[in-house]
Amino acid sequence: MYLSGITCLECPNVGGRVAALTGVLVALLLSSLACYFALVHRMGEQYSAMHGPRKMVATLQTYYKSVGVQAKLKIIISFYGIVTTLPVSSPIGGTAFIVII
């Protein structure tokens, strides 16, 4: 119980919310670890089904290391600027604009 003004009130039940959030975070962590071991770690080499995705991840890692962070941010910001100003024709015949938030 806690004091609100001059009356005592029951504490809200937050145990279920905390448990659900913890479960989601643990599931996210475990799935991230599984993806890491399957796609990046040496242990994933023994599975032939993972050869294609492992090759793609290696290519993306090489690209990420070759292009600087500043260049990537510049490309993303300019793409956002272009996409938000492009007119899109609507089915009614007028013109609508894309708004990305």
PDB file as gemmi writes it, atoms N, CA and C in Angstrom:
CRYST1    1.000    1.000    1.000  90.00  90.00  90.00 P 1                      
ATOM      1  N   MET A   1       0.847  -1.175   0.000  1.00  0.00           N  
ATOM      2  CA  MET A   1       0.000   0.000   0.000  1.00  0.00           C  
ATOM      3  C   MET A   1       0.893   1.239   0.000  1.00  0.00           C  
ATOM      4  N   TYR A   2       0.365   2.278  -0.631  1.00  0.00           N  
ATOM      5  CA  TYR A   2       1.111   3.532  -0.625  1.00  0.00           C  
ATOM      6  C   TYR A   2       0.147   4.677  -0.340  1.00  0.00           C  
ATOM      7  N   LEU A   3       0.713   5.785   0.103  1.00  0.00           N  
ATOM      8  CA  LEU A   3      -0.087   6.931   0.520  1.00  0.00           C  
ATOM      9  C   LEU A   3      -0.246   7.889  -0.652  1.00  0.00           C  
ATOM     10  N   SER A   4      -1.489   8.174  -1.017  1.00  0.00           N  
ATOM     11  CA  SER A   4      -1.792   9.142  -2.055  1.00  0.00           C  
ATOM     12  C   SER A   4      -2.679  10.212  -1.428  1.00  0.00           C  
ATOM     13  N   GLY A   5      -2.077  11.341  -1.151  1.00  0.00           N  
ATOM     14  CA  GLY A   5      -2.818  12.396  -0.453  1.00  0.00           C  
ATOM     15  C   GLY A   5      -3.031  11.978   0.991  1.00  0.00           C  
ATOM     16  N   ILE A   6      -4.281  11.711   1.358  1.00  0.00           N  
ATOM     17  CA  ILE A   6      -4.561  11.293   2.731  1.00  0.00           C  
ATOM     18  C   ILE A   6      -5.101   9.870   2.805  1.00  0.00           C  
ATOM     19  N   THR A   7      -5.168   9.169   1.647  1.00  0.00           N  
ATOM     20  CA  THR A   7      -5.693   7.799   1.657  1.00  0.00           C  
ATOM     21  C   THR A   7      -4.618   6.808   1.212  1.00  0.00           C  
ATOM     22  N   CYS A   8      -4.724   5.607   1.741  1.00  0.00           N  
ATOM     23  CA  CYS A   8      -3.817   4.530   1.349  1.00  0.00           C  
ATOM     24  C   CYS A   8      -4.440   3.758   0.191  1.00  0.00           C  
ATOM     25  N   LEU A   9      -3.657   3.521  -0.843  1.00  0.00           N  
ATOM     26  CA  LEU A   9      -4.130   2.802  -2.025  1.00  0.00           C  
ATOM     27  C   LEU A   9      -3.307   1.530  -2.221  1.00  0.00           C  
ATOM     28  N   GLU A  10      -3.914   0.546  -2.903  1.00  0.00           N  
ATOM     29  CA  GLU A  10      -3.202  -0.693  -3.219  1.00  0.00           C  
ATOM     30  C   GLU A  10      -2.142  -0.422  -4.276  1.00  0.00           C  
ATOM     31  N   CYS A  11      -1.017  -1.074  -4.158  1.00  0.00           N  
ATOM     32  CA  CYS A  11       0.042  -0.952  -5.156  1.00  0.00           C  
ATOM     33  C   CYS A  11      -0.392  -1.661  -6.440  1.00  0.00           C  
ATOM     34  N   PRO A  12      -0.058  -1.098  -7.576  1.00  0.00           N  
ATOM     35  CA  PRO A  12      -0.433  -1.744  -8.829  1.00  0.00           C  
ATOM     36  C   PRO A  12       0.372  -3.032  -9.033  1.00  0.00           C  
ATOM     37  N   ASN A  13      -0.225  -3.979  -9.740  1.00  0.00           N  
ATOM     38  CA  ASN A  13       0.434  -5.244 -10.005  1.00  0.00           C  
ATOM     39  C   ASN A  13       1.275  -5.102 -11.275  1.00  0.00           C  
ATOM     40  N   VAL A  14       2.587  -5.011 -11.126  1.00  0.00           N  
ATOM     41  CA  VAL A  14       3.479  -4.865 -12.275  1.00  0.00           C  
ATOM     42  C   VAL A  14       4.317  -6.109 -12.512  1.00  0.00           C  
ATOM     43  N   GLY A  15       4.132  -7.131 -11.708  1.00  0.00           N  
ATOM     44  CA  GLY A  15       4.922  -8.353 -11.842  1.00  0.00           C  
ATOM     45  C   GLY A  15       4.744  -9.019 -13.192  1.00  0.00           C  
ATOM     46  N   GLY A  16       3.507  -9.053 -13.686  1.00  0.00           N  
ATOM     47  CA  GLY A  16       3.237  -9.671 -14.983  1.00  0.00           C  
ATOM     48  C   GLY A  16       3.905  -8.922 -16.122  1.00  0.00           C  
ATOM     49  N   ARG A  17       3.891  -7.599 -16.064  1.00  0.00           N  
ATOM     50  CA  ARG A  17       4.520  -6.785 -17.099  1.00  0.00           C  
ATOM     51  C   ARG A  17       6.031  -6.974 -17.104  1.00  0.00           C  
ATOM     52  N   VAL A  18       6.614  -6.985 -15.905  1.00  0.00           N  
ATOM     53  CA  VAL A  18       8.061  -7.163 -15.802  1.00  0.00           C  
ATOM     54  C   VAL A  18       8.451  -8.547 -16.307  1.00  0.00           C  
ATOM     55  N   ALA A  19       7.678  -9.555 -15.980  1.00  0.00           N  
ATOM     56  CA  ALA A  19       7.965 -10.916 -16.434  1.00  0.00           C  
ATOM     57  C   ALA A  19       7.850 -11.015 -17.959  1.00  0.00           C  
ATOM     58  N   ALA A  20       6.842 -10.390 -18.535  1.00  0.00           N  
ATOM     59  CA  ALA A  20       6.675 -10.419 -19.987  1.00  0.00           C  
ATOM     60  C   ALA A  20       7.830  -9.707 -20.681  1.00  0.00           C  
ATOM     61  N   LEU A  21       8.222  -8.554 -20.173  1.00  0.00           N  
ATOM     62  CA  LEU A  21       9.339  -7.808 -20.744  1.00  0.00           C  
ATOM     63  C   LEU A  21      10.636  -8.603 -20.623  1.00  0.00           C  
ATOM     64  N   THR A  22      10.851  -9.228 -19.486  1.00  0.00           N  
ATOM     65  CA  THR A  22      12.046 -10.046 -19.292  1.00  0.00           C  
ATOM     66  C   THR A  22      12.046 -11.226 -20.256  1.00  0.00           C  
ATOM     67  N   GLY A  23      10.903 -11.863 -20.443  1.00  0.00           N  
ATOM     68  CA  GLY A  23      10.800 -12.972 -21.386  1.00  0.00           C  
ATOM     69  C   GLY A  23      11.122 -12.544 -22.808  1.00  0.00           C  
ATOM     70  N   VAL A  24      10.619 -11.389 -23.218  1.00  0.00           N  
ATOM     71  CA  VAL A  24      10.892 -10.882 -24.564  1.00  0.00           C  
ATOM     72  C   VAL A  24      12.377 -10.582 -24.719  1.00  0.00           C  
ATOM     73  N   LEU A  25      12.977  -9.957 -23.718  1.00  0.00           N  
ATOM     74  CA  LEU A  25      14.409  -9.631 -23.795  1.00  0.00           C  
ATOM     75  C   LEU A  25      15.274 -10.884 -23.835  1.00  0.00           C  
ATOM     76  N   VAL A  26      14.927 -11.887 -23.058  1.00  0.00           N  
ATOM     77  CA  VAL A  26      15.687 -13.142 -23.068  1.00  0.00           C  
ATOM     78  C   VAL A  26      15.537 -13.838 -24.425  1.00  0.00           C  
ATOM     79  N   ALA A  27      14.328 -13.850 -24.979  1.00  0.00           N  
ATOM     80  CA  ALA A  27      14.105 -14.462 -26.292  1.00  0.00           C  
ATOM     81  C   ALA A  27      14.896 -13.731 -27.372  1.00  0.00           C  
ATOM     82  N   LEU A  28      14.938 -12.410 -27.305  1.00  0.00           N  
ATOM     83  CA  LEU A  28      15.711 -11.618 -28.253  1.00  0.00           C  
ATOM     84  C   LEU A  28      17.189 -11.926 -28.138  1.00  0.00           C  
ATOM     85  N   LEU A  29      17.688 -12.029 -26.919  1.00  0.00           N  
ATOM     86  CA  LEU A  29      19.097 -12.336 -26.686  1.00  0.00           C  
ATOM     87  C   LEU A  29      19.441 -13.722 -27.229  1.00  0.00           C  
ATOM     88  N   LEU A  30      18.598 -14.705 -26.935  1.00  0.00           N  
ATOM     89  CA  LEU A  30      18.865 -16.066 -27.404  1.00  0.00           C  
ATOM     90  C   LEU A  30      18.795 -16.179 -28.921  1.00  0.00           C  
ATOM     91  N   SER A  31      17.841 -15.499 -29.531  1.00  0.00           N  
ATOM     92  CA  SER A  31      17.755 -15.551 -30.989  1.00  0.00           C  
ATOM     93  C   SER A  31      18.932 -14.822 -31.635  1.00  0.00           C  
ATOM     94  N   SER A  32      19.398 -13.737 -31.020  1.00  0.00           N  
ATOM     95  CA  SER A  32      20.581 -13.038 -31.525  1.00  0.00           C  
ATOM     96  C   SER A  32      21.817 -13.923 -31.432  1.00  0.00           C  
ATOM     97  N   LEU A  33      21.962 -14.618 -30.323  1.00  0.00           N  
ATOM     98  CA  LEU A  33      23.092 -15.528 -30.171  1.00  0.00           C  
ATOM     99  C   LEU A  33      23.019 -16.671 -31.182  1.00  0.00           C  
ATOM    100  N   ALA A  34      21.836 -17.204 -31.415  1.00  0.00           N  
ATOM    101  CA  ALA A  34      21.672 -18.283 -32.390  1.00  0.00           C  
ATOM    102  C   ALA A  34      22.052 -17.810 -33.790  1.00  0.00           C  
ATOM    103  N   CYS A  35      21.617 -16.596 -34.150  1.00  0.00           N  
ATOM    104  CA  CYS A  35      21.979 -16.046 -35.459  1.00  0.00           C  
ATOM    105  C   CYS A  35      23.480 -15.819 -35.562  1.00  0.00           C  
ATOM    106  N   TYR A  36      24.091 -15.331 -34.492  1.00  0.00           N  
ATOM    107  CA  TYR A  36      25.532 -15.111 -34.494  1.00  0.00           C  
ATOM    108  C   TYR A  36      26.271 -16.424 -34.720  1.00  0.00           C  
ATOM    109  N   PHE A  37      25.904 -17.452 -33.965  1.00  0.00           N  
ATOM    110  CA  PHE A  37      26.596 -18.728 -34.101  1.00  0.00           C  
ATOM    111  C   PHE A  37      26.353 -19.353 -35.477  1.00  0.00           C  
ATOM    112  N   ALA A  38      25.173 -19.162 -36.028  1.00  0.00           N  
ATOM    113  CA  ALA A  38      24.865 -19.758 -37.325  1.00  0.00           C  
ATOM    114  C   ALA A  38      25.523 -19.010 -38.480  1.00  0.00           C  
ATOM    115  N   LEU A  39      25.592 -17.680 -38.385  1.00  0.00           N  
ATOM    116  CA  LEU A  39      26.050 -16.885 -39.521  1.00  0.00           C  
ATOM    117  C   LEU A  39      27.491 -16.405 -39.436  1.00  0.00           C  
ATOM    118  N   VAL A  40      28.031 -16.230 -38.239  1.00  0.00           N  
ATOM    119  CA  VAL A  40      29.345 -15.614 -38.111  1.00  0.00           C  
ATOM    120  C   VAL A  40      30.364 -16.562 -37.491  1.00  0.00           C  
ATOM    121  N   HIS A  41      29.981 -17.241 -36.453  1.00  0.00           N  
ATOM    122  CA  HIS A  41      30.919 -18.066 -35.704  1.00  0.00           C  
ATOM    123  C   HIS A  41      31.376 -19.269 -36.533  1.00  0.00           C  
ATOM    124  N   ARG A  42      32.568 -19.746 -36.251  1.00  0.00           N  
ATOM    125  CA  ARG A  42      33.155 -20.866 -36.971  1.00  0.00           C  
ATOM    126  C   ARG A  42      32.322 -22.141 -36.839  1.00  0.00           C  
ATOM    127  N   MET A  43      31.572 -22.259 -35.763  1.00  0.00           N  
ATOM    128  CA  MET A  43      30.761 -23.446 -35.521  1.00  0.00           C  
ATOM    129  C   MET A  43      29.692 -23.631 -36.613  1.00  0.00           C  
ATOM    130  N   GLY A  44      29.223 -22.533 -37.217  1.00  0.00           N  
ATOM    131  CA  GLY A  44      28.183 -22.610 -38.232  1.00  0.00           C  
ATOM    132  C   GLY A  44      28.641 -23.187 -39.551  1.00  0.00           C  
ATOM    133  N   GLU A  45      29.952 -23.349 -39.754  1.00  0.00           N  
ATOM    134  CA  GLU A  45      30.464 -23.877 -41.015  1.00  0.00           C  
ATOM    135  C   GLU A  45      30.053 -25.326 -41.260  1.00  0.00           C  
ATOM    136  N   GLN A  46      29.736 -26.056 -40.232  1.00  0.00           N  
ATOM    137  CA  GLN A  46      29.427 -27.474 -40.393  1.00  0.00           C  
ATOM    138  C   GLN A  46      28.041 -27.741 -40.969  1.00  0.00           C  
ATOM    139  N   TYR A  47      27.214 -26.730 -41.090  1.00  0.00           N  
ATOM    140  CA  TYR A  47      25.861 -26.899 -41.629  1.00  0.00           C  
ATOM    141  C   TYR A  47      25.823 -26.388 -43.065  1.00  0.00           C  
ATOM    142  N   SER A  48      25.584 -27.256 -44.018  1.00  0.00           N  
ATOM    143  CA  SER A  48      25.619 -26.863 -45.425  1.00  0.00           C  
ATOM    144  C   SER A  48      24.472 -25.917 -45.785  1.00  0.00           C  
ATOM    145  N   ALA A  49      23.378 -25.979 -45.060  1.00  0.00           N  
ATOM    146  CA  ALA A  49      22.244 -25.098 -45.344  1.00  0.00           C  
ATOM    147  C   ALA A  49      22.580 -23.643 -45.048  1.00  0.00           C  
ATOM    148  N   MET A  50      23.591 -23.411 -44.232  1.00  0.00           N  
ATOM    149  CA  MET A  50      23.953 -22.047 -43.850  1.00  0.00           C  
ATOM    150  C   MET A  50      25.039 -21.459 -44.742  1.00  0.00           C  
ATOM    151  N   HIS A  51      25.473 -22.175 -45.785  1.00  0.00           N  
ATOM    152  CA  HIS A  51      26.571 -21.682 -46.613  1.00  0.00           C  
ATOM    153  C   HIS A  51      26.201 -20.382 -47.331  1.00  0.00           C  
ATOM    154  N   GLY A  52      25.032 -20.331 -47.946  1.00  0.00           N  
ATOM    155  CA  GLY A  52      24.607 -19.120 -48.671  1.00  0.00           C  
ATOM    156  C   GLY A  52      24.439 -17.914 -47.759  1.00  0.00           C  
ATOM    157  N   PRO A  53      23.669 -18.040 -46.661  1.00  0.00           N  
ATOM    158  CA  PRO A  53      23.523 -16.896 -45.752  1.00  0.00           C  
ATOM    159  C   PRO A  53      24.850 -16.463 -45.132  1.00  0.00           C  
ATOM    160  N   ARG A  54      25.740 -17.421 -44.837  1.00  0.00           N  
ATOM    161  CA  ARG A  54      27.047 -17.063 -44.270  1.00  0.00           C  
ATOM    162  C   ARG A  54      27.857 -16.254 -45.271  1.00  0.00           C  
ATOM    163  N   LYS A  55      27.770 -16.631 -46.548  1.00  0.00           N  
ATOM    164  CA  LYS A  55      28.494 -15.900 -47.589  1.00  0.00           C  
ATOM    165  C   LYS A  55      27.946 -14.477 -47.727  1.00  0.00           C  
ATOM    166  N   MET A  56      26.618 -14.343 -47.661  1.00  0.00           N  
ATOM    167  CA  MET A  56      26.001 -13.022 -47.749  1.00  0.00           C  
ATOM    168  C   MET A  56      26.415 -12.145 -46.570  1.00  0.00           C  
ATOM    169  N   VAL A  57      26.443 -12.711 -45.363  1.00  0.00           N  
ATOM    170  CA  VAL A  57      26.846 -11.949 -44.187  1.00  0.00           C  
ATOM    171  C   VAL A  57      28.301 -11.517 -44.307  1.00  0.00           C  
ATOM    172  N   ALA A  58      29.149 -12.394 -44.815  1.00  0.00           N  
ATOM    173  CA  ALA A  58      30.562 -12.045 -45.000  1.00  0.00           C  
ATOM    174  C   ALA A  58      30.706 -10.902 -46.000  1.00  0.00           C  
ATOM    175  N   THR A  59      29.917 -10.925 -47.071  1.00  0.00           N  
ATOM    176  CA  THR A  59      29.948  -9.848 -48.058  1.00  0.00           C  
ATOM    177  C   THR A  59      29.491  -8.533 -47.446  1.00  0.00           C  
ATOM    178  N   LEU A  60      28.419  -8.581 -46.668  1.00  0.00           N  
ATOM    179  CA  LEU A  60      27.925  -7.365 -46.018  1.00  0.00           C  
ATOM    180  C   LEU A  60      28.927  -6.823 -45.006  1.00  0.00           C  
ATOM    181  N   GLN A  61      29.613  -7.710 -44.286  1.00  0.00           N  
ATOM    182  CA  GLN A  61      30.627  -7.259 -43.339  1.00  0.00           C  
ATOM    183  C   GLN A  61      31.774  -6.579 -44.065  1.00  0.00           C  
ATOM    184  N   THR A  62      32.199  -7.126 -45.201  1.00  0.00           N  
ATOM    185  CA  THR A  62      33.272  -6.515 -45.987  1.00  0.00           C  
ATOM    186  C   THR A  62      32.849  -5.148 -46.497  1.00  0.00           C  
ATOM    187  N   TYR A  63      31.616  -5.039 -46.991  1.00  0.00           N  
ATOM    188  CA  TYR A  63      31.108  -3.751 -47.472  1.00  0.00           C  
ATOM    189  C   TYR A  63      31.045  -2.742 -46.336  1.00  0.00           C  
ATOM    190  N   TYR A  64      30.560  -3.173 -45.175  1.00  0.00           N  
ATOM    191  CA  TYR A  64      30.422  -2.275 -44.039  1.00  0.00           C  
ATOM    192  C   TYR A  64      31.781  -1.736 -43.612  1.00  0.00           C  
ATOM    193  N   LYS A  65      32.803  -2.587 -43.646  1.00  0.00           N  
ATOM    194  CA  LYS A  65      34.140  -2.141 -43.251  1.00  0.00           C  
ATOM    195  C   LYS A  65      34.781  -1.244 -44.299  1.00  0.00           C  
ATOM    196  N   SER A  66      34.425  -1.430 -45.580  1.00  0.00           N  
ATOM    197  CA  SER A  66      35.060  -0.657 -46.641  1.00  0.00           C  
ATOM    198  C   SER A  66      34.488   0.759 -46.768  1.00  0.00           C  
ATOM    199  N   VAL A  67      33.209   0.936 -46.455  1.00  0.00           N  
ATOM    200  CA  VAL A  67      32.577   2.257 -46.555  1.00  0.00           C  
ATOM    201  C   VAL A  67      32.489   2.850 -45.160  1.00  0.00           C  
ATOM    202  N   GLY A  68      32.900   4.114 -45.031  1.00  0.00           N  
ATOM    203  CA  GLY A  68      32.908   4.759 -43.726  1.00  0.00           C  
ATOM    204  C   GLY A  68      31.513   5.055 -43.200  1.00  0.00           C  
ATOM    205  N   VAL A  69      31.428   5.281 -41.902  1.00  0.00           N  
ATOM    206  CA  VAL A  69      30.148   5.570 -41.252  1.00  0.00           C  
ATOM    207  C   VAL A  69      29.594   6.904 -41.734  1.00  0.00           C  
ATOM    208  N   GLN A  70      30.472   7.888 -41.933  1.00  0.00           N  
ATOM    209  CA  GLN A  70      30.009   9.192 -42.383  1.00  0.00           C  
ATOM    210  C   GLN A  70      29.361   9.093 -43.765  1.00  0.00           C  
ATOM    211  N   ALA A  71      29.939   8.316 -44.654  1.00  0.00           N  
ATOM    212  CA  ALA A  71      29.366   8.157 -45.992  1.00  0.00           C  
ATOM    213  C   ALA A  71      28.004   7.468 -45.917  1.00  0.00           C  
ATOM    214  N   LYS A  72      27.881   6.459 -45.054  1.00  0.00           N  
ATOM    215  CA  LYS A  72      26.601   5.761 -44.912  1.00  0.00           C  
ATOM    216  C   LYS A  72      25.520   6.700 -44.397  1.00  0.00           C  
ATOM    217  N   LEU A  73      25.841   7.489 -43.379  1.00  0.00           N  
ATOM    218  CA  LEU A  73      24.860   8.436 -42.847  1.00  0.00           C  
ATOM    219  C   LEU A  73      24.461   9.460 -43.897  1.00  0.00           C  
ATOM    220  N   LYS A  74      25.415   9.902 -44.689  1.00  0.00           N  
ATOM    221  CA  LYS A  74      25.132  10.869 -45.739  1.00  0.00           C  
ATOM    222  C   LYS A  74      24.163  10.278 -46.766  1.00  0.00           C  
ATOM    223  N   ILE A  75      24.372   9.034 -47.140  1.00  0.00           N  
ATOM    224  CA  ILE A  75      23.493   8.365 -48.106  1.00  0.00           C  
ATOM    225  C   ILE A  75      22.092   8.197 -47.526  1.00  0.00           C  
ATOM    226  N   ILE A  76      21.997   7.767 -46.268  1.00  0.00           N  
ATOM    227  CA  ILE A  76      20.690   7.556 -45.637  1.00  0.00           C  
ATOM    228  C   ILE A  76      19.923   8.868 -45.515  1.00  0.00           C  
ATOM    229  N   ILE A  77      20.598   9.929 -45.103  1.00  0.00           N  
ATOM    230  CA  ILE A  77      19.933  11.230 -44.936  1.00  0.00           C  
ATOM    231  C   ILE A  77      19.481  11.773 -46.284  1.00  0.00           C  
ATOM    232  N   SER A  78      20.319  11.659 -47.319  1.00  0.00           N  
ATOM    233  CA  SER A  78      19.902  12.159 -48.633  1.00  0.00           C  
ATOM    234  C   SER A  78      18.754  11.328 -49.199  1.00  0.00           C  
ATOM    235  N   PHE A  79      18.762  10.010 -48.970  1.00  0.00           N  
ATOM    236  CA  PHE A  79      17.657   9.162 -49.418  1.00  0.00           C  
ATOM    237  C   PHE A  79      16.365   9.571 -48.716  1.00  0.00           C  
ATOM    238  N   TYR A  80      16.436   9.804 -47.425  1.00  0.00           N  
ATOM    239  CA  TYR A  80      15.257  10.243 -46.673  1.00  0.00           C  
ATOM    240  C   TYR A  80      14.734  11.559 -47.213  1.00  0.00           C  
ATOM    241  N   GLY A  81      15.644  12.491 -47.498  1.00  0.00           N  
ATOM    242  CA  GLY A  81      15.230  13.786 -48.028  1.00  0.00           C  
ATOM    243  C   GLY A  81      14.556  13.673 -49.379  1.00  0.00           C  
ATOM    244  N   ILE A  82      15.059  12.809 -50.236  1.00  0.00           N  
ATOM    245  CA  ILE A  82      14.469  12.634 -51.560  1.00  0.00           C  
ATOM    246  C   ILE A  82      13.115  11.947 -51.477  1.00  0.00           C  
ATOM    247  N   VAL A  83      13.034  10.883 -50.684  1.00  0.00           N  
ATOM    248  CA  VAL A  83      11.786  10.117 -50.594  1.00  0.00           C  
ATOM    249  C   VAL A  83      10.663  10.950 -49.991  1.00  0.00           C  
ATOM    250  N   THR A  84      10.966  11.792 -49.022  1.00  0.00           N  
ATOM    251  CA  THR A  84       9.903  12.572 -48.389  1.00  0.00           C  
ATOM    252  C   THR A  84       9.376  13.688 -49.277  1.00  0.00           C  
ATOM    253  N   THR A  85      10.114  14.069 -50.327  1.00  0.00           N  
ATOM    254  CA  THR A  85       9.632  15.142 -51.193  1.00  0.00           C  
ATOM    255  C   THR A  85       9.078  14.645 -52.521  1.00  0.00           C  
ATOM    256  N   LEU A  86       9.176  13.349 -52.810  1.00  0.00           N  
ATOM    257  CA  LEU A  86       8.665  12.833 -54.074  1.00  0.00           C  
ATOM    258  C   LEU A  86       7.144  12.821 -54.088  1.00  0.00           C  
ATOM    259  N   PRO A  87       6.542  13.363 -55.156  1.00  0.00           N  
ATOM    260  CA  PRO A  87       5.084  13.259 -55.259  1.00  0.00           C  
ATOM    261  C   PRO A  87       4.695  11.853 -55.704  1.00  0.00           C  
ATOM    262  N   VAL A  88       3.580  11.390 -55.190  1.00  0.00           N  
ATOM    263  CA  VAL A  88       3.067  10.068 -55.538  1.00  0.00           C  
ATOM    264  C   VAL A  88       1.670  10.257 -56.095  1.00  0.00           C  
ATOM    265  N   SER A  89       1.414   9.664 -57.254  1.00  0.00           N  
ATOM    266  CA  SER A  89       0.075   9.823 -57.832  1.00  0.00           C  
ATOM    267  C   SER A  89      -0.907   8.945 -57.070  1.00  0.00           C  
ATOM    268  N   SER A  90      -2.037   9.514 -56.760  1.00  0.00           N  
ATOM    269  CA  SER A  90      -3.059   8.771 -56.020  1.00  0.00           C  
ATOM    270  C   SER A  90      -4.046   8.166 -57.012  1.00  0.00           C  
ATOM    271  N   PRO A  91      -4.779   7.132 -56.601  1.00  0.00           N  
ATOM    272  CA  PRO A  91      -5.738   6.498 -57.507  1.00  0.00           C  
ATOM    273  C   PRO A  91      -6.867   7.433 -57.930  1.00  0.00           C  
ATOM    274  N   ILE A  92      -7.119   8.484 -57.181  1.00  0.00           N  
ATOM    275  CA  ILE A  92      -8.200   9.415 -57.509  1.00  0.00           C  
ATOM    276  C   ILE A  92      -7.784  10.342 -58.646  1.00  0.00           C  
ATOM    277  N   GLY A  93      -6.482  10.497 -58.867  1.00  0.00           N  
ATOM    278  CA  GLY A  93      -6.017  11.349 -59.945  1.00  0.00           C  
ATOM    279  C   GLY A  93      -5.286  12.571 -59.433  1.00  0.00           C  
ATOM    280  N   GLY A  94      -5.333  12.817 -58.163  1.00  0.00           N  
ATOM    281  CA  GLY A  94      -4.610  13.946 -57.600  1.00  0.00           C  
ATOM    282  C   GLY A  94      -3.174  13.561 -57.287  1.00  0.00           C  
ATOM    283  N   THR A  95      -2.519  14.387 -56.537  1.00  0.00           N  
ATOM    284  CA  THR A  95      -1.139  14.113 -56.147  1.00  0.00           C  
ATOM    285  C   THR A  95      -1.063  14.071 -54.637  1.00  0.00           C  
ATOM    286  N   ALA A  96      -0.397  13.077 -54.137  1.00  0.00           N  
ATOM    287  CA  ALA A  96      -0.179  12.946 -52.697  1.00  0.00           C  
ATOM    288  C   ALA A  96       1.314  12.959 -52.444  1.00  0.00           C  
ATOM    289  N   PHE A  97       1.714  13.237 -51.227  1.00  0.00           N  
ATOM    290  CA  PHE A  97       3.110  13.236 -50.894  1.00  0.00           C  
ATOM    291  C   PHE A  97       3.367  12.160 -49.843  1.00  0.00           C  
ATOM    292  N   ILE A  98       4.527  11.523 -49.972  1.00  0.00           N  
ATOM    293  CA  ILE A  98       4.930  10.510 -49.001  1.00  0.00           C  
ATOM    294  C   ILE A  98       5.472  11.220 -47.776  1.00  0.00           C  
ATOM    295  N   VAL A  99       4.997  10.838 -46.628  1.00  0.00           N  
ATOM    296  CA  VAL A  99       5.518  11.375 -45.382  1.00  0.00           C  
ATOM    297  C   VAL A  99       6.025  10.219 -44.558  1.00  0.00           C  
ATOM    298  N   ILE A 100       7.321  10.207 -44.298  1.00  0.00           N  
ATOM    299  CA  ILE A 100       7.927   9.166 -43.495  1.00  0.00           C  
ATOM    300  C   ILE A 100       8.306   9.751 -42.164  1.00  0.00           C  
ATOM    301  N   ILE A 101       7.807   9.156 -41.120  1.00  0.00           N  
ATOM    302  CA  ILE A 101       8.100   9.664 -39.776  1.00  0.00           C  
ATOM    303  C   ILE A 101       9.035   8.711 -39.084  1.00  0.00           C  
TER     304      ILE A 101                                                      
END                                                                             
